Amino acid sequence: MSEILEPTLWRSCRTLANHTRLSLLKAMIDEPPLCVQTLAVRCKLKKSVCSQYLRILNARGFLQASRRGRWVDYSLGANPSVKHADDLLKAVVRALRGCVSNKEYATVLKDLTIFTCPRRIFMVRVIQANPDRSPSELSTLCHIPYKTLHRQLKKLERRAVIIQKNTCVTLCRPLRPLAKTLLNLVLEKR
């Protein structure tokens, strides 16, 4: 009997927005199941650290684990019981496949940080429902202090999720596929 996992989208993004965990995912792309020892060597990690990170990724529904004696083998594969795991994993793998430079890798990490905070998810949903509002109106609608809202809006603007023009805040569609997928997951009907 498998355990039912229900991680939130923001916690899953927070899990993925980690250089070491992304390197583990990248090492597993197009590979058969790999044991902790092999992944630790490939990613230049201590075996205990590697094992801990793999368990975290598995708990978020991004890996399939199989026991082979005293060894545990891991492979990429979304847990179907985790709501966003499949779409998110596919988008991350596509983005990682396209990474050939550190700059591109940094962009993947930056995209994953768009929604690492539940407050930003809530704000984007409010902005979608109430387009072209001023930051002070959004502060009232979101029940978030203006200073805090302003800081979060700046983060969303730097990640190309919103634009602030003529004192109005509007959602925009990111160009990068990973950021677009994340925004779609946030805005999908619940």
C-alpha positions in Angstrom: 0.0 0.0 0.0 1.5 3.3 -1.0 1.4 6.4 1.1 -0.9 9.3 -0.1 1.2 12.5 -0.5 -0.4 15.9 -0.6 2.3 18.5 -0.8 1.3 22.0 -1.7 2.5 23.6 -4.9 4.6 26.3 -3.1 6.4 23.6 -1.0 7.1 21.6 -4.1 8.5 24.6 -5.8 10.6 25.3 -2.7 11.9 21.8 -2.8 12.9 22.1 -6.4 14.4 25.5 -6.1 17.7 24.0 -4.8 20.8 23.7 -6.8 21.8 20.3 -5.4 18.3 18.7 -5.8 18.1 20.0 -9.4 21.5 18.4 -10.1 20.2 15.1 -8.8 17.2 15.4 -11.1 19.4 16.3 -14.0 21.6 13.2 -13.3 18.6 10.9 -13.5 17.3 12.2 -16.9 17.3 9.4 -19.5 18.9 7.0 -17.0 17.7 3.7 -15.6 17.1 3.6 -11.8 20.2 4.6 -10.0 21.2 3.8 -6.4 22.2 6.5 -3.9 25.9 5.6 -4.1 26.0 6.2 -7.9 24.1 9.5 -7.7 26.3 10.7 -4.8 29.4 10.1 -6.9 27.9 11.7 -10.0 26.8 14.8 -8.1 29.8 14.9 -5.9 27.8 14.6 -2.7 28.2 12.8 0.6 26.1 9.7 0.5 24.1 10.8 3.5 23.3 14.2 1.9 22.4 12.6 -1.3 20.1 10.1 0.4 18.4 12.9 2.3 17.8 15.0 -0.8 16.4 12.0 -2.7 14.0 11.2 0.1 12.8 14.9 0.0 12.2 14.7 -3.8 10.5 11.4 -3.4 8.2 12.8 -0.6 7.1 15.6 -3.0 6.1 12.9 -5.6 8.9 13.5 -8.2 10.7 10.2 -7.9 10.0 6.5 -8.0 11.9 4.4 -5.4 12.4 0.7 -5.5 14.2 -1.5 -3.0 16.8 -4.0 -4.1 18.1 -5.8 -1.1 19.7 -3.1 1.1 19.9 -0.7 -1.8 17.2 1.8 -2.9 17.2 2.8 -6.5 15.6 6.0 -7.7 14.3 7.1 -11.0 12.3 10.1 -12.3 8.6 9.5 -12.2 5.7 11.4 -10.8 3.6 9.9 -8.1 0.0 10.0 -9.6 -1.5 10.8 -6.2 0.4 14.1 -6.0 -1.7 16.8 -7.7 0.9 18.9 -9.5 3.8 16.4 -9.6 3.5 15.2 -13.2 3.1 18.6 -14.8 5.8 20.1 -12.7 8.3 17.3 -13.1 7.8 17.3 -16.9 8.4 21.1 -17.1 11.5 20.9 -14.9 13.0 18.0 -16.9 12.3 19.9 -20.2 14.0 23.0 -18.7 17.0 21.0 -17.4 17.5 19.3 -20.7 17.9 22.7 -22.3 20.6 23.8 -19.8 24.0 24.0 -21.2 25.4 26.9 -19.3 25.4 28.1 -15.7 23.2 31.1 -16.8 20.5 28.8 -18.1 20.7 26.7 -15.0 20.3 29.9 -12.9 17.2 30.8 -14.9 15.6 27.5 -14.1 16.3 28.1 -10.4 14.9 31.6 -10.6 11.8 30.4 -12.3 11.3 27.8 -9.6 11.4 30.6 -6.9 8.4 32.4 -8.5 5.9 30.5 -6.3 8.0 29.4 -3.3 5.7 31.5 -1.1 2.0 30.9 -0.6 1.4 34.6 -0.4 2.7 35.1 -4.0 0.3 32.4 -5.2 -2.6 34.1 -3.4 -1.6 37.5 -4.8 -1.4 36.2 -8.4 -4.9 34.7 -8.1 -6.3 37.9 -6.7 -4.6 39.9 -9.6 -6.1 37.5 -12.1 -9.6 38.0 -10.6 -9.1 41.8 -10.3 -7.0 43.0 -13.2 -5.6 46.5 -13.5 -5.7 47.4 -9.9 -3.4 49.7 -8.0 -1.0 48.2 -5.4 -3.0 49.9 -2.6 -6.2 48.3 -3.9 -4.5 44.9 -4.1 -3.2 45.4 -0.5 -6.8 45.8 0.6 -8.1 42.9 -1.5 -5.3 40.6 -0.4 -5.4 41.7 3.3 -1.6 42.2 3.1 0.2 45.2 4.5 1.2 47.6 1.6 4.9 47.3 2.3 4.8 43.5 2.3 2.7 43.5 -0.9 5.1 45.9 -2.6 8.1 43.6 -1.8 6.3 40.6 -3.2 5.1 42.5 -6.3 8.7 43.4 -7.0 9.7 39.7 -6.9 6.9 38.8 -9.3 7.8 41.6 -11.6 11.5 40.6 -11.7 10.4 37.1 -12.7 8.1 38.4 -15.5 4.8 37.3 -14.0 3.3 40.8 -13.6 3.9 44.2 -15.0 3.2 47.5 -13.2 2.2 50.2 -15.6 0.5 53.5 -14.8 0.1 52.5 -11.2 -1.8 49.3 -12.3 -0.7 45.8 -11.7 -1.4 43.3 -14.5 -0.6 39.6 -15.0 1.6 38.8 -18.0 2.4 35.5 -19.6 6.0 34.5 -19.0 7.9 33.5 -22.2 9.9 30.7 -20.6 8.1 27.3 -20.6 8.8 26.5 -17.0 7.5 29.8 -15.7 4.5 29.5 -18.0 3.7 26.0 -16.6 4.1 27.3 -13.0 1.7 30.2 -13.7 -0.8 27.8 -15.3 -0.7 25.5 -12.3 -1.3 28.4 -9.9 -4.2 29.7 -12.0 -5.9 26.4 -12.7 -9.3 25.8 -11.3 -9.1 24.3 -7.8 
